Structures are given as structure tokens and as C-alpha cells.
Amino acid sequence: MAITGKIRPARPAEPAVLQDIERAAGRCFRDIGMPEIADDEPLTLDELARYQRAGLAWVSVDGGGIPVAYLIAEHVEGNLHVEQVSVHPDHARRGIGRGLLEHLAEFAGRTGVPALTLTTFTEVPWNAPYYARCGFRLLADAELTPGLREIREREAAHGLDRWPRACMRRDLRRHLGPAA
């Protein structure tokens, strides 16, 4: 049975916890021959705090209220772009990541955002194939917006294009409020 955990906004004191989750989640990449990704440092405390202050950072917490996963997003050309979603490996495969994505989709729908986007590795099982199961579709190069192209260029400059990557999109139905 999937355990989605309680989701709440990230708190100002939690960026270091988010970094720890990211480091732990990244270790899985070492097992599939991507040690550079495993060793890549998470976003800085200041960067994570910026997402928290903007109201675009959420955590899934365990029974004791401790974050075990997080998602941060940013506005890109009218959509919400998933900048990072990470689940601590001790809590993986319980629906927690999907729960965070669904939470973001609901938030986006309530605020009139038409779609979620993200960039991901295409050949990592818990990346593009997972996101496809969560309702995202791969975008063809011709479908990339200037903002998504800029994100991909930054990723390439960071060395992420050493492995196949792509942009994905999940279209959302607008929240129409309660039925009359």
C-alpha cells in the first residue's frame, strides 16, 4: 500500500534538511554509473530558502513531522516548472514523490496554471519513465519554449548532457470550483 505522507510548505529552518535529502537521494545514481550526479552538490541554502519564501517549496513529512522528501518549483512562462523533487531512499517507493507531484498539480490548478514542466534523464528508470507514469509526456525539440531552452542550456553548461536528457510536460485541467 502506498504511503503518501503529509505534505506541507517547507519551513524557513529546513533548507539544510532538504540538502540532506538531496544528497541521500543522489546516491542511487552511483549504482547506475552516474557518479558525477551522485556527487553533485544540492542547491545552496540561499537558493532553497528563495523557493521557500516564494511559496514554491513543499515537503512530505513522516509521522514525527520530519521531512523525508521535497519538491521545489518555479514559474516558467506561465507554467510551474519542477526544479527538483527528491525522496530520501529510506522512504522511496511509497508514493511520496507522486504525492508531491499531485500536490503541485492541485496547487497549479487552483491558481490557473495550465501545465507542469520538468527536465529529466531519459534513461534513468526513476526519471523519465516514472514521470511518464505520472502523466508527463516528452516534448519534441520543436515544442520547447524559450524558457525551457534556457533551462536546458544551463543544464548542459553544468555537464548534465553527458547523459540523455529531455523536457517533459503535464497539461492540467483548470480548477473550475465546486459543481453547481
GROMACS elastic network, one bead per residue, 0.5 to 0.9 nm:
[ bonds ]
;  ai    aj funct       b0    kb
    1    94     6  0.74818   500
    1    95     6  0.89055   500
    2    93     6  0.78298   500
    2    95     6  0.52401   500
    2    96     6  0.79532   500
    3    93     6  0.88548   500
    3    94     6  0.50413   500
    3    95     6  0.58072   500
    3    96     6  0.65480   500
    3    99     6  0.88224   500
    4     7     6  0.82665   500
    4    60     6  0.76935   500
    4    94     6  0.65014   500
    4    95     6  0.51300   500
    4    97     6  0.77931   500
    4    98     6  0.77170   500
    4    99     6  0.54169   500
    4   100     6  0.81420   500
    5    60     6  0.55539   500
    5    61     6  0.58551   500
    5    62     6  0.61909   500
    5    63     6  0.79648   500
    5    68     6  0.88477   500
    5    94     6  0.88772   500
    5    95     6  0.84573   500
    5    96     6  0.63020   500
    5    99     6  0.77906   500
    6    59     6  0.80966   500
    6    60     6  0.53312   500
    6    61     6  0.54708   500
    6    62     6  0.71452   500
    6    63     6  0.82526   500
    6    65     6  0.82924   500
    7    58     6  0.66543   500
    7    59     6  0.55286   500
    7    61     6  0.64175   500
    7    67     6  0.89958   500
    7    70     6  0.88992   500
    7    99     6  0.80441   500
    7   100     6  0.71376   500
    7   103     6  0.77519   500
    8    11     6  0.87548   500
    8    57     6  0.87626   500
    8    58     6  0.55815   500
    8    59     6  0.56206   500
    8    60     6  0.65943   500
    8    61     6  0.78672   500
    9    52     6  0.75491   500
    9    55     6  0.71358   500
    9    56     6  0.78753   500
    9    57     6  0.59426   500
    9    59     6  0.60935   500
    9    60     6  0.87899   500
   10    13     6  0.84346   500
   10    14     6  0.66202   500
   10    15     6  0.81350   500
   10    51     6  0.89104   500
   10    52     6  0.58995   500
   10    53     6  0.89675   500
   10    55     6  0.82045   500
   10    56     6  0.84982   500
   10    57     6  0.54377   500
   10    59     6  0.55093   500
   10    60     6  0.89257   500
   10    67     6  0.85657   500
   10    70     6  0.80085   500
   11    14     6  0.55005   500
   11    15     6  0.79595   500
   11    49     6  0.87286   500
   11    52     6  0.67974   500
   11    53     6  0.87133   500
   11    57     6  0.86253   500
   11    58     6  0.85815   500
   11    59     6  0.88137   500
   12    15     6  0.70429   500
   12    49     6  0.66128   500
   12    52     6  0.67334   500
   12    53     6  0.76313   500
   13    16     6  0.76774   500
   13    17     6  0.84653   500
   13    49     6  0.87140   500
   14    17     6  0.52023   500
   14    18     6  0.63964   500
   14    19     6  0.88424   500
   14    48     6  0.89006   500
   14    49     6  0.83942   500
   14    67     6  0.83601   500
   15    18     6  0.50030   500
   15    19     6  0.63208   500
   15    20     6  0.87859   500
   15    44     6  0.82947   500
   15    45     6  0.55106   500
   15    46     6  0.81527   500
   15    47     6  0.87738   500
   15    48     6  0.57013   500
   15    49     6  0.62233   500
   15    52     6  0.83777   500
   16    19     6  0.50035   500
   16    20     6  0.63675   500
   16    21     6  0.87768   500
   16    44     6  0.87222   500
   16    45     6  0.64534   500
   16    48     6  0.87028   500
   17    20     6  0.50481   500
   17    21     6  0.63183   500
   17    22     6  0.86861   500
   17    66     6  0.88969   500
   17    67     6  0.73054   500
   17    68     6  0.87071   500
   18    21     6  0.50608   500
   18    22     6  0.61992   500
   18    23     6  0.86639   500
   18    42     6  0.85866   500
   18    45     6  0.89039   500
   18    48     6  0.80093   500
   18    59     6  0.85334   500
   18    67     6  0.77314   500
   18    68     6  0.84256   500
   18    69     6  0.75583   500
   18    70     6  0.67389   500
   18    86     6  0.85407   500
   19    22     6  0.50505   500
   19    23     6  0.61768   500
   19    24     6  0.86336   500
   19    41     6  0.83036   500
   19    42     6  0.57224   500
   19    43     6  0.71646   500
   19    44     6  0.79069   500
   19    45     6  0.78142   500
   19    48     6  0.85640   500
   20    23     6  0.51571   500
   20    24     6  0.62023   500
   20    25     6  0.85567   500
   20    42     6  0.84773   500
   20    88     6  0.84891   500
   21    24     6  0.52092   500
   21    25     6  0.60363   500
   21    26     6  0.84683   500
   21    67     6  0.83638   500
   21    68     6  0.67751   500
   21    69     6  0.65720   500
   21    70     6  0.79455   500
   21    86     6  0.67624   500
   21    87     6  0.65865   500
   21    88     6  0.51418   500
   21    89     6  0.84137   500
   22    25     6  0.50947   500
   22    26     6  0.59595   500
   22    27     6  0.88026   500
   22    41     6  0.84169   500
   22    42     6  0.61662   500
   22    43     6  0.88790   500
   22    69     6  0.84821   500
   22    70     6  0.86726   500
   22    84     6  0.89748   500
   22    85     6  0.85891   500
   22    86     6  0.58881   500
   22    87     6  0.75134   500
   22    88     6  0.72663   500
   23    26     6  0.51376   500
   23    27     6  0.66509   500
   23    38     6  0.73641   500
   23    39     6  0.78738   500
   23    40     6  0.81277   500
   23    41     6  0.71957   500
   23    42     6  0.67558   500
   23    88     6  0.85981   500
   24    27     6  0.55439   500
   24    28     6  0.79593   500
   24    38     6  0.86265   500
   24    87     6  0.84304   500
   24    88     6  0.59168   500
   24    89     6  0.66533   500
   24    90     6  0.89486   500
   25    28     6  0.62076   500
   25    29     6  0.82826   500
   25    38     6  0.82301   500
   25    86     6  0.62590   500
   25    87     6  0.60770   500
   25    88     6  0.51937   500
   25    89     6  0.56247   500
   25    92     6  0.89413   500
   26    29     6  0.57300   500
   26    30     6  0.77826   500
   26    35     6  0.89765   500
   26    37     6  0.66520   500
   26    39     6  0.74318   500
   26    40     6  0.79772   500
   26    86     6  0.84438   500
   26    88     6  0.89569   500
   26    89     6  0.89823   500
   27    30     6  0.55865   500
   27    31     6  0.75273   500
   27    35     6  0.79943   500
   27    37     6  0.81607   500
   27    39     6  0.76297   500
   27    89     6  0.87419   500
   28    31     6  0.55158   500
   28    32     6  0.72572   500
   28    34     6  0.87466   500
   28    35     6  0.89855   500
   28    38     6  0.69671   500
   28    89     6  0.80931   500
   29    32     6  0.53988   500
   29    33     6  0.66282   500
   29    34     6  0.50996   500
   29    35     6  0.61625   500
   29    36     6  0.82886   500
   29    37     6  0.62491   500
   29    38     6  0.52585   500
   29    39     6  0.89714   500
   29   124     6  0.86601   500
   30    33     6  0.53869   500
   30    34     6  0.51128   500
   30    36     6  0.78532   500
   30    37     6  0.75325   500
   30    38     6  0.55677   500
   30    39     6  0.83942   500
   31    34     6  0.73527   500
   31    35     6  0.79055   500
   32    35     6  0.81397   500
   32   124     6  0.82388   500
   33    36     6  0.87322   500
   34    37     6  0.55992   500
   34    38     6  0.66428   500
   34    39     6  0.89691   500
   34   163     6  0.86430   500
   35    39     6  0.60690   500
   35    40     6  0.84705   500
   36    39     6  0.51313   500
   36    40     6  0.60152   500
   37    40     6  0.50491   500
   37    41     6  0.85279   500
   37   160     6  0.81249   500
   38    41     6  0.83585   500
   41    44     6  0.82202   500
   42    45     6  0.88777   500
   43    46     6  0.81005   500
   43    47     6  0.59795   500
   43    48     6  0.63374   500
   44    47     6  0.51412   500
   44    48     6  0.62541   500
   44    49     6  0.85060   500
   45    48     6  0.51991   500
   45    49     6  0.60188   500
   45    50     6  0.86103   500
   46    49     6  0.50054   500
   46    50     6  0.61978   500
   46    51     6  0.89449   500
   47    50     6  0.51195   500
   47    51     6  0.67585   500
   47    52     6  0.89085   500
   48    51     6  0.53154   500
   48    52     6  0.64045   500
   48    53     6  0.87844   500
   48    57     6  0.80513   500
   48    72     6  0.80828   500
   49    53     6  0.60485   500
   49    54     6  0.84760   500
   49    57     6  0.87393   500
   50    53     6  0.51853   500
   50    54     6  0.61531   500
   50    55     6  0.87627   500
   50    56     6  0.87108   500
   51    54     6  0.50747   500
   51    55     6  0.63792   500
   51    56     6  0.51693   500
   51    57     6  0.54932   500
   51    72     6  0.64459   500
   51    73     6  0.72672   500
   51    74     6  0.76141   500
   52    55     6  0.52503   500
   52    56     6  0.58453   500
   52    58     6  0.78495   500
   52    72     6  0.80921   500
   53    56     6  0.75800   500
   53    57     6  0.82391   500
   54    57     6  0.78211   500
   54    74     6  0.87799   500
   55    58     6  0.81556   500
   56    71     6  0.81216   500
   56    72     6  0.56417   500
   56    73     6  0.53857   500
   56    74     6  0.66314   500
   56    75     6  0.89844   500
   56   104     6  0.88967   500
   57    70     6  0.71693   500
   57    71     6  0.57346   500
   57    73     6  0.66274   500
   58    69     6  0.84911   500
   58    70     6  0.55752   500
   58    71     6  0.53835   500
   58    72     6  0.65294   500
   58   100     6  0.75092   500
   58   103     6  0.87472   500
   58   104     6  0.85913   500
   59    66     6  0.89132   500
   59    67     6  0.57123   500
   59    68     6  0.72682   500
   59    69     6  0.55850   500
   59    71     6  0.64644   500
   59    72     6  0.88756   500
   59   100     6  0.76429   500
   60    65     6  0.85643   500
   60    66     6  0.81467   500
   60    67     6  0.55276   500
   60    68     6  0.59064   500
   60    69     6  0.51875   500
   60    70     6  0.61479   500
   60    71     6  0.86745   500
   60    87     6  0.87176   500
   60    96     6  0.69758   500
   60    97     6  0.85208   500
   60    99     6  0.82911   500
   60   100     6  0.71400   500
   61    64     6  0.74104   500
   61    65     6  0.50351   500
   61    68     6  0.54670   500
   61    69     6  0.70897   500
   61    70     6  0.88964   500
   62    65     6  0.52982   500
   62    66     6  0.54597   500
   62    67     6  0.64141   500
   62    68     6  0.64551   500
   63    66     6  0.74495   500
   64    67     6  0.89076   500
   67    70     6  0.73091   500
   68    86     6  0.86136   500
   68    87     6  0.61640   500
   68    88     6  0.55580   500
   68    89     6  0.88320   500
   68    90     6  0.83619   500
   68    91     6  0.67951   500
   68    96     6  0.87074   500
   69    85     6  0.74489   500
   69    86     6  0.54615   500
   69    88     6  0.58937   500
   69    91     6  0.81448   500
   69    96     6  0.72110   500
   69    97     6  0.72145   500
   69   100     6  0.83315   500
   70    84     6  0.78193   500
   70    85     6  0.56571   500
   70    86     6  0.55555   500
   70    87     6  0.66504   500
   70    97     6  0.79926   500
   70   100     6  0.73212   500
   71    82     6  0.72655   500
   71    83     6  0.76181   500
   71    84     6  0.55661   500
   71    86     6  0.66004   500
   71    87     6  0.89216   500
   71    97     6  0.82277   500
   71   100     6  0.64744   500
   71   101     6  0.77570   500
   71   104     6  0.84032   500
   72    81     6  0.85803   500
   72    82     6  0.61791   500
   72    83     6  0.56078   500
   72    84     6  0.53928   500
   72    85     6  0.65706   500
   73    80     6  0.61792   500
   73    81     6  0.52993   500
   73    84     6  0.69684   500
   73    85     6  0.87550   500
   73   104     6  0.84049   500
   74    79     6  0.82818   500
   74    80     6  0.55744   500
   74    81     6  0.52358   500
   74    82     6  0.67418   500
   74    83     6  0.67021   500
   75    78     6  0.62453   500
   75    79     6  0.56995   500
   75    81     6  0.60431   500
   76    79     6  0.53430   500
   76    80     6  0.60340   500
   76    81     6  0.60681   500
   76   117     6  0.85430   500
   76   147     6  0.62104   500
   76   148     6  0.76888   500
   77    80     6  0.82154   500
   77   145     6  0.80893   500
   77   146     6  0.85731   500
   77   147     6  0.65773   500
   77   148     6  0.87479   500
   78   113     6  0.64385   500
   78   114     6  0.75066   500
   78   115     6  0.82037   500
   79   108     6  0.81319   500
   79   113     6  0.55315   500
   79   114     6  0.61454   500
   79   115     6  0.52162   500
   79   116     6  0.57681   500
   79   117     6  0.70296   500
   80   104     6  0.83630   500
   80   105     6  0.88026   500
   80   108     6  0.70602   500
   80   113     6  0.69691   500
   80   114     6  0.84319   500
   80   115     6  0.65790   500
   80   117     6  0.63119   500
   80   118     6  0.86152   500
   81    84     6  0.89273   500
   81   115     6  0.85115   500
   81   116     6  0.56110   500
   81   118     6  0.54174   500
   81   119     6  0.85458   500
   81   148     6  0.89387   500
   81   169     6  0.89252   500
   82    85     6  0.70882   500
   82   101     6  0.85475   500
   82   104     6  0.87585   500
   82   116     6  0.70202   500
   82   117     6  0.61197   500
   82   118     6  0.50227   500
   82   119     6  0.78800   500
   83   117     6  0.88928   500
   83   118     6  0.67408   500
   83   119     6  0.79971   500
   84   118     6  0.84860   500
   85    97     6  0.68833   500
   85   100     6  0.78590   500
   85   101     6  0.81759   500
   86    89     6  0.89767   500
   86    97     6  0.70281   500
   87    90     6  0.82481   500
   87    91     6  0.66263   500
   87    92     6  0.60229   500
   87    96     6  0.71384   500
   87    97     6  0.63017   500
   88    91     6  0.55473   500
   88    92     6  0.63402   500
   89    93     6  0.83831   500
   91    94     6  0.66132   500
   91    96     6  0.77126   500
   92    95     6  0.75638   500
   92    96     6  0.71797   500
   92    97     6  0.80093   500
   93    96     6  0.74288   500
   93    97     6  0.83580   500
   94    97     6  0.80830   500
   94    98     6  0.88106   500
   95    98     6  0.52039   500
   95    99     6  0.59805   500
   95   100     6  0.87254   500
   96   100     6  0.63468   500
   96   101     6  0.87549   500
   97   100     6  0.51465   500
   97   101     6  0.63477   500
   97   102     6  0.86668   500
   98   101     6  0.50070   500
   98   102     6  0.60872   500
   98   103     6  0.84787   500
   98   131     6  0.87502   500
   98   134     6  0.69045   500
   99   102     6  0.50664   500
   99   103     6  0.60685   500
   99   104     6  0.86289   500
  100   104     6  0.62520   500
  100   105     6  0.86322   500
  101   104     6  0.50982   500
  101   105     6  0.61960   500
  101   106     6  0.86850   500
  101   134     6  0.80144   500
  102   106     6  0.61475   500
  102   107     6  0.85264   500
  102   134     6  0.85667   500
  103   106     6  0.51683   500
  103   107     6  0.61731   500
  103   108     6  0.85397   500
  104   108     6  0.59720   500
  104   109     6  0.84660   500
  104   116     6  0.83054   500
  105   108     6  0.50131   500
  105   109     6  0.60432   500
  105   110     6  0.86157   500
  105   113     6  0.87507   500
  105   115     6  0.80096   500
  105   116     6  0.71224   500
  105   170     6  0.88366   500
  105   172     6  0.71175   500
  106   109     6  0.50460   500
  106   110     6  0.62106   500
  106   111     6  0.86844   500
  106   172     6  0.88528   500
  106   175     6  0.82044   500
  107   110     6  0.52267   500
  107   111     6  0.63569   500
  107   112     6  0.87606   500
  107   113     6  0.84836   500
  108   111     6  0.51899   500
  108   112     6  0.61546   500
  108   114     6  0.72973   500
  108   115     6  0.75733   500
  108   116     6  0.78878   500
  108   172     6  0.80552   500
  108   174     6  0.85516   500
  108   175     6  0.87605   500
  109   112     6  0.51890   500
  109   113     6  0.56901   500
  109   114     6  0.69987   500
  109   115     6  0.84142   500
  109   172     6  0.66463   500
  109   173     6  0.67680   500
  109   174     6  0.52011   500
  109   175     6  0.50284   500
  109   176     6  0.87175   500
  110   113     6  0.76743   500
  110   174     6  0.73821   500
  110   175     6  0.54434   500
  110   176     6  0.83166   500
  110   177     6  0.84349   500
  111   174     6  0.86384   500
  111   175     6  0.80767   500
  112   174     6  0.60981   500
  112   175     6  0.70895   500
  113   116     6  0.80053   500
  113   172     6  0.77120   500
  113   174     6  0.75351   500
  114   170     6  0.87409   500
  114   171     6  0.61236   500
  114   172     6  0.53222   500
  114   173     6  0.69216   500
  114   174     6  0.67051   500
  115   169     6  0.67176   500
  115   170     6  0.54647   500
  115   172     6  0.51501   500
  115   173     6  0.83902   500
  116   136     6  0.81945   500
  116   168     6  0.83420   500
  116   169     6  0.56567   500
  116   170     6  0.51034   500
  116   171     6  0.65306   500
  116   172     6  0.75122   500
  117   136     6  0.79551   500
  117   148     6  0.85251   500
  117   167     6  0.71079   500
  117   168     6  0.55694   500
  117   170     6  0.63359   500
  117   171     6  0.86600   500
  118   136     6  0.87789   500
  118   148     6  0.85567   500
  118   166     6  0.84654   500
  118   167     6  0.57088   500
  118   168     6  0.53915   500
  118   169     6  0.66215   500
  118   170     6  0.89147   500
  119   128     6  0.85544   500
  119   148     6  0.84125   500
  119   151     6  0.82778   500
  119   152     6  0.76060   500
  119   165     6  0.69674   500
  119   166     6  0.55806   500
  119   168     6  0.60982   500
  119   169     6  0.89155   500
  120   124     6  0.85899   500
  120   127     6  0.59249   500
  120   128     6  0.59413   500
  120   131     6  0.87685   500
  120   164     6  0.85503   500
  120   165     6  0.54442   500
  120   166     6  0.56614   500
  120   167     6  0.64870   500
  120   168     6  0.76559   500
  121   124     6  0.57855   500
  121   125     6  0.87787   500
  121   126     6  0.89275   500
  121   127     6  0.57970   500
  121   128     6  0.60210   500
  121   160     6  0.86755   500
  121   161     6  0.88656   500
  121   163     6  0.69247   500
  121   164     6  0.57970   500
  121   166     6  0.64946   500
  121   167     6  0.89620   500
  122   125     6  0.80247   500
  122   127     6  0.65920   500
  122   129     6  0.71879   500
  122   163     6  0.82487   500
  122   164     6  0.57110   500
  122   165     6  0.52765   500
  122   166     6  0.63394   500
  123   126     6  0.88000   500
  123   127     6  0.74552   500
  123   128     6  0.69518   500
  123   129     6  0.77474   500
  123   163     6  0.81255   500
  123   164     6  0.68098   500
  123   165     6  0.80750   500
  124   127     6  0.52374   500
  124   128     6  0.67647   500
  124   129     6  0.74645   500
  124   130     6  0.88059   500
  125   128     6  0.68501   500
  125   129     6  0.56058   500
  125   130     6  0.64254   500
  126   129     6  0.65024   500
  126   130     6  0.50956   500
  126   131     6  0.77778   500
  127   130     6  0.53015   500
  127   131     6  0.61200   500
  127   132     6  0.86531   500
  128   131     6  0.50662   500
  128   132     6  0.60874   500
  128   133     6  0.87176   500
  128   136     6  0.84649   500
  128   137     6  0.87120   500
  128   138     6  0.80537   500
  128   165     6  0.86128   500
  128   166     6  0.81046   500
  128   168     6  0.79819   500
  129   132     6  0.51487   500
  129   133     6  0.65508   500
  129   134     6  0.88881   500
  130   133     6  0.51911   500
  130   134     6  0.65047   500
  130   136     6  0.89238   500
  131   135     6  0.65249   500
  131   136     6  0.55059   500
  131   137     6  0.78508   500
  131   168     6  0.81131   500
  132   135     6  0.52482   500
  132   137     6  0.57560   500
  132   138     6  0.78452   500
  132   168     6  0.83810   500
  132   170     6  0.89405   500
  133   136     6  0.71849   500
  134   170     6  0.84636   500
  135   169     6  0.82638   500
  135   170     6  0.58175   500
  135   171     6  0.82588   500
  136   168     6  0.57862   500
  136   169     6  0.50348   500
  136   171     6  0.77513   500
  137   167     6  0.84795   500
  137   168     6  0.52101   500
  137   169     6  0.53975   500
  137   170     6  0.63799   500
  137   171     6  0.89645   500
  138   166     6  0.68623   500
  138   167     6  0.60704   500
  138   169     6  0.66393   500
  139   142     6  0.79423   500
  139   143     6  0.58526   500
  139   144     6  0.68015   500
  139   166     6  0.72387   500
  139   167     6  0.56262   500
  139   168     6  0.53448   500
  139   169     6  0.67722   500
  140   143     6  0.53118   500
  140   144     6  0.69975   500
  140   166     6  0.85334   500
  140   167     6  0.81509   500
  140   168     6  0.89469   500
  141   144     6  0.55361   500
  141   166     6  0.87484   500
  141   167     6  0.86189   500
  142   145     6  0.83137   500
  144   147     6  0.79540   500
  144   148     6  0.58268   500
  144   149     6  0.61553   500
  144   167     6  0.76541   500
  145   148     6  0.52495   500
  145   149     6  0.61701   500
  145   150     6  0.86300   500
  146   149     6  0.50152   500
  146   150     6  0.61612   500
  146   151     6  0.87315   500
  147   150     6  0.50791   500
  147   151     6  0.63667   500
  147   152     6  0.87347   500
  148   151     6  0.50322   500
  148   152     6  0.62029   500
  148   153     6  0.85777   500
  148   167     6  0.74494   500
  149   152     6  0.50578   500
  149   153     6  0.61222   500
  149   154     6  0.86997   500
  150   153     6  0.50240   500
  150   154     6  0.63095   500
  150   155     6  0.86622   500
  151   154     6  0.51839   500
  151   155     6  0.62726   500
  151   156     6  0.86788   500
  152   156     6  0.60945   500
  152   157     6  0.85730   500
  152   160     6  0.89932   500
  152   161     6  0.86826   500
  152   165     6  0.86803   500
  152   166     6  0.82518   500
  152   167     6  0.81008   500
  153   156     6  0.50346   500
  153   157     6  0.61784   500
  153   158     6  0.86080   500
  154   157     6  0.50735   500
  154   158     6  0.62675   500
  154   159     6  0.88365   500
  154   160     6  0.89948   500
  155   159     6  0.64441   500
  155   160     6  0.54480   500
  155   161     6  0.70047   500
  156   159     6  0.50518   500
  156   160     6  0.53227   500
  156   161     6  0.50337   500
  156   162     6  0.80414   500
  157   160     6  0.75407   500
  157   161     6  0.82567   500
  158   161     6  0.81992   500
  159   162     6  0.60566   500
  159   163     6  0.88289   500
  160   163     6  0.64171   500
  160   164     6  0.83495   500
  160   165     6  0.77420   500
  161   164     6  0.61064   500
  161   165     6  0.63717   500
  162   165     6  0.86679   500
  172   175     6  0.87546   500
  173   176     6  0.86800   500
  175   178     6  0.88460   500
  176   179     6  0.79223   500
  177   180     6  0.88460   500
